[in-house]
Amino acid sequence: MMGNYGYGFGGLGLVGMILGSIVVIGIIVGVILLIVWAVRKSNGTSNQSSSQTIANQSAKDIAQARYAKGEITRDEYQRILADLEK
C-alpha cells in the first residue's frame, strides 16, 4: 500500500496543489501590499496629506513659500500681496 504523502491538503491531489498555490500567491501579494502601504505611510507622500496642507495655508503663506523657493519673482510676490489686500 502506498500512502498519499506530500501533495495538497489532506490528500486532495491536484486540487490541493492548486489551492495551496493560490494560498501562497495570496500571502505573497498581501506581504507586498503591506510593504507598499508602510513605505507610503512612512514617507508621507500621500496626495491627501499634501492637499490638506495646502488647504490649511492662507494665500499669503502660499505666495511667501513660492517666493522663498524661487518659483516667483519679487515683483510677482508684491503684486500678489497687493491683490490680496484689496
Z-matrix of the N, CA and C atoms (Angstrom, degrees):
N
C 1 1.446
C 2 1.517 1 109.79
N 3 1.316 2 113.54 1 135.49
C 4 1.457 3 118.32 2 178.00
C 5 1.520 4 108.22 3 -107.03
N 6 1.309 5 114.07 4 134.27
C 7 1.466 6 118.92 5 177.89
C 8 1.512 7 110.66 6 -83.11
N 9 1.295 8 115.34 7 161.20
C 10 1.461 9 121.82 8 178.54
C 11 1.525 10 107.60 9 -95.64
N 12 1.313 11 116.34 10 85.70
C 13 1.457 12 120.89 11 -172.18
C 14 1.528 13 111.48 12 -106.86
N 15 1.329 14 116.07 13 135.22
C 16 1.439 15 121.44 14 161.97
C 17 1.506 16 119.17 15 91.20
N 18 1.301 17 121.34 16 -17.27
C 19 1.453 18 119.79 17 -175.97
C 20 1.516 19 110.99 18 -111.83
N 21 1.322 20 115.89 19 128.17
C 22 1.448 21 121.68 20 170.04
C 23 1.506 22 116.49 21 72.92
N 24 1.286 23 113.38 22 -166.07
C 25 1.457 24 122.84 23 -179.32
C 26 1.523 25 109.28 24 -96.74
N 27 1.278 26 116.21 25 110.90
C 28 1.455 27 121.30 26 173.59
C 29 1.504 28 114.95 27 56.67
N 30 1.304 29 118.54 28 38.49
C 31 1.455 30 121.08 29 176.50
C 32 1.513 31 114.03 30 77.87
N 33 1.315 32 118.65 31 27.72
C 34 1.454 33 121.03 32 179.88
C 35 1.531 34 112.77 33 -83.89
N 36 1.298 35 117.42 34 -3.52
C 37 1.470 36 121.34 35 175.99
C 38 1.513 37 112.85 36 67.35
N 39 1.322 38 115.80 37 -128.67
C 40 1.463 39 122.21 38 -176.35
C 41 1.519 40 111.59 39 -61.53
N 42 1.311 41 117.63 40 -40.54
C 43 1.472 42 121.54 41 179.56
C 44 1.526 43 109.75 42 -62.02
N 45 1.310 44 116.24 43 -41.48
C 46 1.455 45 120.33 44 178.44
C 47 1.514 46 112.44 45 -65.45
N 48 1.319 47 116.50 46 -37.54
C 49 1.467 48 119.74 47 177.82
C 50 1.523 49 110.28 48 -65.59
N 51 1.317 50 117.33 49 -41.28
C 52 1.469 51 121.32 50 179.23
C 53 1.521 52 110.23 51 -65.51
N 54 1.326 53 117.12 52 -45.83
C 55 1.463 54 120.33 53 178.42
C 56 1.526 55 111.09 54 -62.45
N 57 1.303 56 116.85 55 -40.78
C 58 1.464 57 121.00 56 177.29
C 59 1.516 58 111.70 57 -62.01
N 60 1.329 59 116.69 58 -41.77
C 61 1.461 60 121.00 59 178.46
C 62 1.527 61 110.86 60 -63.95
N 63 1.322 62 116.94 61 -41.60
C 64 1.470 63 121.00 62 178.91
C 65 1.529 64 110.55 63 -63.13
N 66 1.306 65 117.03 64 -41.46
C 67 1.465 66 121.13 65 178.66
C 68 1.526 67 110.49 66 -63.39
N 69 1.321 68 117.22 67 -44.92
C 70 1.466 69 121.05 68 -179.78
C 71 1.528 70 110.40 69 -63.73
N 72 1.332 71 117.73 70 -44.68
C 73 1.465 72 121.47 71 178.15
C 74 1.529 73 110.31 72 -61.48
N 75 1.323 74 117.16 73 -41.51
C 76 1.468 75 120.78 74 177.79
C 77 1.516 76 112.33 75 -61.58
N 78 1.310 77 116.67 76 -40.64
C 79 1.467 78 120.66 77 178.74
C 80 1.533 79 110.05 78 -65.66
N 81 1.323 80 117.37 79 -43.38
C 82 1.468 81 121.09 80 179.59
C 83 1.526 82 110.53 81 -62.13
N 84 1.328 83 117.51 82 -46.55
C 85 1.463 84 121.50 83 178.78
C 86 1.531 85 110.19 84 -61.36
N 87 1.325 86 117.07 85 -41.94
C 88 1.457 87 120.66 86 178.52
C 89 1.520 88 112.69 87 -61.53
N 90 1.312 89 117.19 88 -41.85
C 91 1.466 90 120.99 89 178.75
C 92 1.526 91 110.27 90 -65.42
N 93 1.325 92 117.40 91 -42.35
C 94 1.468 93 120.96 92 178.69
C 95 1.520 94 110.51 93 -62.07
N 96 1.338 95 117.85 94 -45.65
C 97 1.457 96 121.15 95 178.52
C 98 1.527 97 111.59 96 -62.62
N 99 1.306 98 117.26 97 -38.12
C 100 1.461 99 121.39 98 177.77
C 101 1.531 100 110.83 99 -64.07
N 102 1.317 101 117.49 100 -40.98
C 103 1.465 102 121.43 101 178.56
C 104 1.527 103 110.28 102 -65.72
N 105 1.326 104 117.55 103 -44.83
C 106 1.464 105 121.05 104 179.11
C 107 1.527 106 110.27 105 -60.69
N 108 1.318 107 116.79 106 -44.71
C 109 1.466 108 120.91 107 179.05
C 110 1.529 109 111.00 108 -61.30
N 111 1.316 110 117.41 109 -43.82
C 112 1.464 111 121.29 110 -178.47
C 113 1.525 112 111.18 111 -65.21
N 114 1.334 113 117.31 112 -40.00
C 115 1.465 114 120.45 113 179.36
C 116 1.519 115 110.14 114 -65.66
N 117 1.324 116 117.97 115 -44.62
C 118 1.471 117 120.86 116 178.73
C 119 1.516 118 111.39 117 -63.51
N 120 1.305 119 116.38 118 -40.46
C 121 1.462 120 121.27 119 -179.39
C 122 1.526 121 110.65 120 -65.32
N 123 1.323 122 117.75 121 -41.98
C 124 1.465 123 120.92 122 -177.11
C 125 1.526 124 111.92 123 -74.11
N 126 1.328 125 118.29 124 -31.75
C 127 1.461 126 121.22 125 179.90
C 128 1.515 127 112.38 126 -81.34
N 129 1.313 128 117.63 127 -20.05
C 130 1.457 129 120.25 128 -178.63
C 131 1.511 130 112.76 129 67.10
N 132 1.319 131 118.51 130 32.33
C 133 1.456 132 121.69 131 -178.16
C 134 1.518 133 112.34 132 -92.45
N 135 1.261 134 116.44 133 15.94
C 136 1.456 135 119.87 134 179.84
C 137 1.521 136 110.47 135 -66.09
N 138 1.317 137 117.66 136 135.28
C 139 1.465 138 121.42 137 178.06
C 140 1.514 139 111.52 138 -62.32
N 141 1.299 140 116.25 139 -32.51
C 142 1.442 141 120.84 140 -178.93
C 143 1.519 142 111.04 141 -63.80
N 144 1.318 143 118.68 142 -44.92
C 145 1.456 144 121.33 143 -177.46
C 146 1.526 145 111.13 144 -67.36
N 147 1.338 146 119.14 145 -38.28
C 148 1.454 147 120.30 146 179.53
C 149 1.515 148 111.54 147 -70.35
N 150 1.325 149 118.47 148 -36.52
C 151 1.459 150 120.27 149 178.12
C 152 1.523 151 111.02 150 -70.24
N 153 1.328 152 117.50 151 -33.12
C 154 1.457 153 119.94 152 176.63
C 155 1.518 154 110.64 153 -68.24
N 156 1.323 155 118.60 154 -36.48
C 157 1.456 156 122.08 155 178.58
C 158 1.518 157 110.13 156 -63.82
N 159 1.312 158 117.16 157 -44.36
C 160 1.459 159 121.12 158 178.99
C 161 1.522 160 110.36 159 -65.24
N 162 1.312 161 118.35 160 -39.61
C 163 1.453 162 121.85 161 -178.84
C 164 1.519 163 111.49 162 -65.66
N 165 1.321 164 118.07 163 -29.47
C 166 1.453 165 121.33 164 -178.74
C 167 1.527 166 112.69 165 -83.15
N 168 1.327 167 119.09 166 -9.47
C 169 1.452 168 122.30 167 179.95
C 170 1.518 169 110.19 168 -92.15
N 171 1.330 170 115.90 169 148.26
C 172 1.456 171 119.84 170 174.95
C 173 1.527 172 108.77 171 -80.05
N 174 1.320 173 116.31 172 166.02
C 175 1.459 174 120.89 173 178.77
C 176 1.525 175 110.75 174 -62.38
N 177 1.328 176 116.41 175 -35.50
C 178 1.464 177 120.84 176 178.63
C 179 1.532 178 110.91 177 -64.89
N 180 1.340 179 116.33 178 -41.52
C 181 1.463 180 120.55 179 178.58
C 182 1.525 181 111.41 180 -64.08
N 183 1.325 182 116.20 181 -40.04
C 184 1.467 183 120.55 182 179.70
C 185 1.525 184 110.16 183 -65.84
N 186 1.341 185 116.56 184 -43.97
C 187 1.462 186 120.21 185 178.68
C 188 1.525 187 110.61 186 -62.61
N 189 1.332 188 116.72 187 -40.93
C 190 1.460 189 120.81 188 179.34
C 191 1.532 190 111.18 189 -63.74
N 192 1.323 191 116.62 190 -41.36
C 193 1.463 192 120.97 191 178.81
C 194 1.526 193 110.59 192 -65.78
N 195 1.322 194 117.53 193 -40.58
C 196 1.467 195 120.95 194 178.97
C 197 1.524 196 111.32 195 -65.96
N 198 1.332 197 116.07 196 -38.03
C 199 1.467 198 120.15 197 177.37
C 200 1.530 199 110.56 198 -66.51
N 201 1.314 200 115.96 199 -41.68
C 202 1.465 201 120.41 200 179.53
C 203 1.530 202 111.68 201 -64.15
N 204 1.323 203 117.34 202 -34.38
C 205 1.467 204 121.15 203 179.20
C 206 1.528 205 112.25 204 -79.63
N 207 1.330 206 116.38 205 -11.09
C 208 1.457 207 119.60 206 -178.83
C 209 1.516 208 113.43 207 85.81
N 210 1.315 209 117.15 208 15.25
C 211 1.468 210 120.64 209 -179.47
C 212 1.525 211 111.59 210 -76.69
N 213 1.341 212 116.94 211 -26.52
C 214 1.458 213 121.23 212 178.26
C 215 1.529 214 108.43 213 -130.60
N 216 1.336 215 115.39 214 156.95
C 217 1.466 216 120.10 215 -179.85
C 218 1.522 217 109.94 216 -83.42
N 219 1.338 218 114.58 217 172.95
C 220 1.465 219 120.30 218 179.24
C 221 1.528 220 110.69 219 -63.17
N 222 1.338 221 116.01 220 -41.31
C 223 1.467 222 120.27 221 179.37
C 224 1.527 223 111.02 222 -62.50
N 225 1.327 224 116.65 223 -43.19
C 226 1.467 225 120.20 224 178.02
C 227 1.523 226 110.90 225 -63.52
N 228 1.319 227 116.04 226 -41.46
C 229 1.468 228 120.83 227 179.11
C 230 1.533 229 110.41 228 -60.95
N 231 1.338 230 116.65 229 -46.63
C 232 1.458 231 120.38 230 -179.61
C 233 1.531 232 111.48 231 -66.25
N 234 1.327 233 117.18 232 -36.07
C 235 1.465 234 120.96 233 178.00
C 236 1.537 235 109.91 234 -65.78
N 237 1.316 236 116.67 235 -40.52
C 238 1.481 237 120.24 236 177.93
C 239 1.524 238 110.18 237 -62.91
N 240 1.332 239 116.92 238 -45.82
C 241 1.470 240 119.94 239 179.53
C 242 1.520 241 111.33 240 -61.88
N 243 1.342 242 116.92 241 -40.65
C 244 1.462 243 120.56 242 178.40
C 245 1.522 244 110.52 243 -63.98
N 246 1.316 245 116.82 244 -41.69
C 247 1.472 246 120.04 245 178.81
C 248 1.530 247 111.09 246 -64.89
N 249 1.309 248 117.81 247 -36.66
C 250 1.464 249 121.18 248 -179.50
C 251 1.525 250 112.61 249 -69.93
N 252 1.329 251 116.37 250 -28.10
C 253 1.463 252 119.72 251 -179.30
C 254 1.516 253 112.25 252 -78.53
N 255 1.318 254 118.78 253 -14.23
C 256 1.481 255 122.15 254 -179.39
C 257 1.497 256 111.61 255 -70.24
